[in-house]
């Protein structure tokens, strides 16, 4: 049973290590997570096979510095840049390709950047990879049929990276899904075995500790998410609202950390509608 999300942060100092780990263990909280992952991976492989023209385009020297680009018929159409999740240490852009179906049905381009993972890269470098990928898109996107406004989006760790990328000049607006926006607790749990966060990174890479970016940012979470993630989303929206920054808070009814992505894949999904609204 989910508890009041505020209680996680308030009780953090008194929680055991196992309780702290469980507070961020999204896979452990969803019984059929393997089913969701397999379905998304299979659908994404089919989507990539059906749209091979813009795959694996390099923006840097590392093997993970690659774009998958799905341009719309109109080069001036908006583009959703989707950053995959996996707690900065798992997954790849390829297994999320099916999410393009949602906004592509409305005439948008979609683009998926890859990035290095921990422990190969520090979080500072991962954030830098996303910035570098957006630099490349600004310089070369038009050559691949992508010249319109960019809405940056991402899920889980990608939600964090979305918030960090909102200030990039190529980005018009953002949609952060199920993100982690305060890194302090991450230092105290299993995730830090690979991330090895420094105090400087916690301070400079936690969106809840940074100046508010005035661009529109929609912040979404599933109503069945872990309380810690719900709290982060609510806290970031409150911070932005206090600074009069635009963008709604979107609880997705009945969604957990994995099924929330259905609302972005479905052309009529709540998150697709929100992405479209961000540019109105």
C-alpha positions as CSV (number, residue, x, y, z in Angstrom):
1,X,0.0,0.0,0.0
2,X,1.3,3.5,-0.9
3,X,1.7,5.8,2.1
4,X,1.5,9.6,2.2
5,X,4.5,10.5,-0.1
6,X,5.6,13.3,2.2
7,X,6.3,10.7,4.9
8,X,9.2,9.2,2.9
9,X,11.3,12.4,3.0
10,X,10.2,13.2,6.6
11,X,11.2,9.8,7.8
12,X,14.3,9.3,5.8
13,X,16.8,9.6,8.6
14,X,15.0,6.9,10.6
15,X,14.7,4.4,7.7
16,X,16.9,1.4,7.5
17,X,19.1,0.7,4.5
18,X,16.7,-1.8,3.2
19,X,13.8,0.6,3.6
20,X,15.7,3.3,1.8
21,X,16.5,1.0,-1.1
22,X,12.9,-0.1,-1.4
23,X,11.8,3.5,-1.5
24,X,13.4,3.8,-5.0
25,X,13.1,0.3,-6.2
26,X,10.6,0.8,-9.0
27,X,11.0,-2.8,-10.4
28,X,10.5,-4.3,-7.0
29,X,7.2,-2.4,-6.6
30,X,5.6,-3.6,-9.8
31,X,4.9,-7.4,-9.9
32,X,4.6,-7.7,-13.7
33,X,7.4,-5.4,-14.7
34,X,9.1,-8.0,-16.9
35,X,5.9,-8.2,-19.0
36,X,5.8,-4.5,-19.5
37,X,9.5,-4.3,-20.5
38,X,9.3,-7.2,-22.9
39,X,6.2,-5.7,-24.6
40,X,7.8,-2.3,-25.0
41,X,11.1,-3.8,-26.2
42,X,9.4,-6.0,-28.8
43,X,7.2,-3.2,-30.1
44,X,10.2,-0.9,-30.3
45,X,12.2,-3.4,-32.3
46,X,9.4,-3.6,-34.8
47,X,9.1,0.2,-34.9
48,X,12.8,0.6,-35.6
49,X,12.7,-2.1,-38.3
50,X,9.8,-0.2,-40.0
51,X,11.6,3.2,-39.8
52,X,15.3,2.4,-40.6
53,X,16.4,5.6,-42.3
54,X,17.4,7.8,-39.4
55,X,18.9,5.2,-37.0
56,X,22.3,5.2,-35.2
57,X,23.4,8.7,-36.2
58,X,26.5,9.7,-34.3
59,X,26.6,13.0,-32.3
60,X,29.9,12.1,-30.5
61,X,32.7,9.6,-30.2
62,X,31.3,7.1,-27.7
63,X,29.3,4.1,-29.0
64,X,26.3,5.4,-27.0
65,X,26.5,8.9,-28.5
66,X,23.9,8.1,-31.1
67,X,20.6,9.5,-32.3
68,X,17.6,7.6,-33.6
69,X,15.6,10.2,-35.7
70,X,12.1,9.8,-36.9
71,X,11.4,13.0,-38.9
72,X,7.8,14.0,-39.8
73,X,6.8,14.7,-43.4
74,X,7.0,18.4,-42.6
75,X,10.5,19.5,-41.5
76,X,9.1,22.4,-39.6
77,X,6.9,20.1,-37.4
78,X,7.6,20.1,-33.7
79,X,9.9,17.4,-32.4
80,X,9.6,15.4,-29.2
81,X,13.1,14.4,-27.9
82,X,12.6,11.5,-25.6
83,X,15.4,10.6,-23.1
84,X,15.2,7.0,-21.8
85,X,15.3,6.0,-18.2
86,X,17.0,3.3,-16.2
87,X,18.4,5.2,-13.2
88,X,21.3,6.5,-15.3
89,X,22.8,3.0,-15.4
90,X,20.5,0.8,-17.5
91,X,18.6,0.6,-20.8
92,X,19.1,2.2,-24.2
93,X,17.3,4.4,-26.6
94,X,16.4,1.4,-28.9
95,X,14.0,-0.2,-26.4
96,X,11.8,2.9,-26.3
97,X,11.3,3.5,-30.0
98,X,7.6,2.5,-29.9
99,X,6.8,5.6,-27.8
100,X,7.2,7.6,-31.0
101,X,3.8,6.3,-32.1
102,X,2.0,8.8,-29.9
103,X,3.0,12.2,-31.1
104,X,4.0,10.9,-34.6
105,X,0.3,10.3,-35.2
106,X,-0.2,14.0,-34.8
107,X,2.5,14.9,-37.4
108,X,5.4,15.4,-35.0
109,X,9.0,14.3,-35.5
110,X,10.5,12.2,-32.7
111,X,14.1,11.8,-31.7
112,X,15.8,9.5,-29.2
113,X,19.3,10.3,-27.9
114,X,21.6,7.8,-26.4
115,X,24.0,8.6,-23.6
116,X,26.7,7.0,-21.5
117,X,25.7,5.1,-18.4
118,X,27.2,4.8,-14.9
119,X,29.7,3.6,-13.8
120,X,31.4,4.3,-17.2
121,X,30.3,8.0,-16.9
122,X,29.7,10.2,-13.9
123,X,26.3,11.9,-13.7
124,X,27.9,15.2,-14.6
125,X,29.1,13.6,-17.9
126,X,25.7,12.1,-18.5
127,X,24.0,15.5,-18.2
128,X,26.7,16.8,-20.5
129,X,25.9,14.1,-23.1
130,X,22.3,15.2,-23.3
131,X,23.4,18.8,-23.8
132,X,25.9,17.7,-26.5
133,X,23.2,15.8,-28.3
134,X,20.9,18.8,-28.3
135,X,23.8,20.9,-29.6
136,X,24.1,18.5,-32.4
137,X,20.4,18.5,-33.1
138,X,20.5,22.3,-33.3
139,X,23.3,22.3,-35.8
140,X,22.4,19.2,-37.9
141,X,18.8,18.4,-37.3
142,X,17.6,20.3,-40.4
143,X,19.8,18.1,-42.5
144,X,17.7,15.1,-41.4
145,X,14.3,16.8,-41.7
146,X,14.0,18.1,-38.1
147,X,13.8,21.9,-37.9
148,X,10.8,22.6,-35.7
149,X,10.4,23.5,-32.0
150,X,11.8,20.9,-29.6
151,X,9.9,19.5,-26.6
152,X,12.3,17.5,-24.5
153,X,10.8,14.6,-22.5
154,X,12.0,11.7,-20.5
155,X,11.0,9.0,-18.1
156,X,12.5,8.1,-14.7
157,X,16.2,9.1,-14.9
158,X,15.2,10.6,-18.2
159,X,12.7,12.8,-16.3
160,X,15.6,14.1,-14.3
161,X,17.7,14.7,-17.5
162,X,14.7,16.5,-19.0
163,X,14.6,19.0,-16.1
164,X,18.3,19.5,-16.5
165,X,18.0,20.1,-20.3
166,X,15.1,22.6,-20.1
167,X,17.5,25.5,-20.2
168,X,19.1,24.4,-23.5
169,X,18.6,27.0,-26.2
170,X,17.2,24.3,-28.6
171,X,14.4,23.4,-26.2
172,X,11.1,25.2,-26.2
173,X,9.3,23.2,-23.4
174,X,9.6,20.0,-21.4
175,X,7.6,17.0,-20.2
176,X,9.2,15.2,-17.3
177,X,7.7,11.8,-16.5
178,X,8.2,10.0,-13.2
179,X,11.5,11.8,-12.5
180,X,13.9,12.0,-9.6
181,X,14.6,15.7,-8.9
182,X,16.4,15.5,-5.6
183,X,19.6,13.5,-5.5
184,X,20.4,13.6,-1.8
185,X,18.6,10.3,-1.0
186,X,20.2,8.5,-4.0
187,X,23.6,8.8,-2.3
188,X,22.2,6.7,0.6
189,X,20.9,3.7,-1.5
190,X,22.0,0.9,-3.8
191,X,22.0,3.1,-6.9
192,X,25.0,5.0,-5.7
193,X,27.2,1.9,-6.0
194,X,27.5,2.8,-9.7
195,X,26.7,6.5,-9.7
196,X,29.2,7.5,-7.0
197,X,27.7,10.9,-6.5
198,X,29.8,13.7,-5.2
199,X,28.4,16.4,-2.9
200,X,29.0,18.9,-5.7
201,X,26.9,16.8,-8.1
202,X,24.1,16.5,-5.6
203,X,24.0,20.3,-5.2
204,X,24.4,21.2,-8.9
205,X,22.4,18.4,-10.5
206,X,19.4,18.3,-8.3
207,X,16.6,20.3,-10.1
208,X,15.0,21.0,-6.7
209,X,18.1,22.9,-5.7
210,X,18.6,24.9,-8.9
211,X,17.2,28.2,-10.2
212,X,13.8,27.7,-11.9
213,X,13.9,27.8,-15.7
214,X,10.9,29.8,-16.9
215,X,10.1,27.7,-20.0
216,X,7.0,25.5,-19.8
217,X,7.5,22.2,-18.0
218,X,4.8,19.6,-17.5
219,X,5.5,17.2,-14.7
220,X,3.8,13.8,-14.7
221,X,3.7,10.9,-12.4
222,X,1.5,7.8,-12.0
223,X,-0.9,7.7,-9.2
224,X,0.5,4.2,-8.3
225,X,4.2,5.3,-8.3
226,X,6.4,4.9,-5.3
227,X,5.8,7.7,-2.8
228,X,9.4,9.1,-3.1
229,X,8.9,9.8,-6.8
230,X,5.4,11.3,-6.3
231,X,6.9,13.6,-3.7
232,X,9.7,14.7,-6.0
233,X,7.2,15.6,-8.8
234,X,5.0,17.5,-6.5
235,X,7.9,19.3,-4.9
236,X,9.3,20.4,-8.3
237,X,6.0,21.7,-9.4
238,X,5.5,23.6,-6.2
239,X,8.9,25.2,-6.6
240,X,8.2,26.2,-10.1
241,X,4.7,27.5,-9.3
242,X,6.2,29.7,-6.6
243,X,8.4,31.2,-9.2
244,X,5.4,31.6,-11.6
245,X,7.0,29.2,-14.1
246,X,4.4,27.6,-16.5
247,X,3.4,24.0,-16.7
248,X,1.0,21.6,-15.0
249,X,1.3,18.8,-12.6
250,X,-0.2,15.7,-14.1
251,X,-1.1,12.6,-12.0
252,X,-1.9,9.8,-14.4
253,X,-4.7,7.9,-12.9
254,X,-4.1,4.2,-12.2
255,X,-0.6,4.3,-13.7
256,X,2.5,2.8,-12.1
257,X,6.1,3.6,-13.0
258,X,6.0,1.5,-16.1
259,X,2.4,1.7,-17.4
260,X,2.6,5.5,-17.4
261,X,4.5,5.2,-20.7
262,X,1.3,4.0,-22.3
263,X,-0.1,7.5,-22.0
264,X,2.8,8.7,-24.2
265,X,2.6,5.9,-26.7
266,X,-1.1,6.1,-27.3
267,X,-2.0,8.9,-29.8
268,X,-5.0,9.7,-27.6
269,X,-3.0,9.4,-24.3
270,X,-2.9,12.0,-21.6
271,X,0.8,12.7,-22.0
272,X,0.5,13.0,-25.8
273,X,-2.3,15.6,-25.3
274,X,-0.1,17.4,-22.8
275,X,2.9,17.4,-25.2
276,X,0.7,19.0,-27.9
277,X,-0.6,21.6,-25.4
278,X,2.9,22.7,-24.4
279,X,3.3,24.5,-27.7
280,X,-0.1,26.1,-27.8
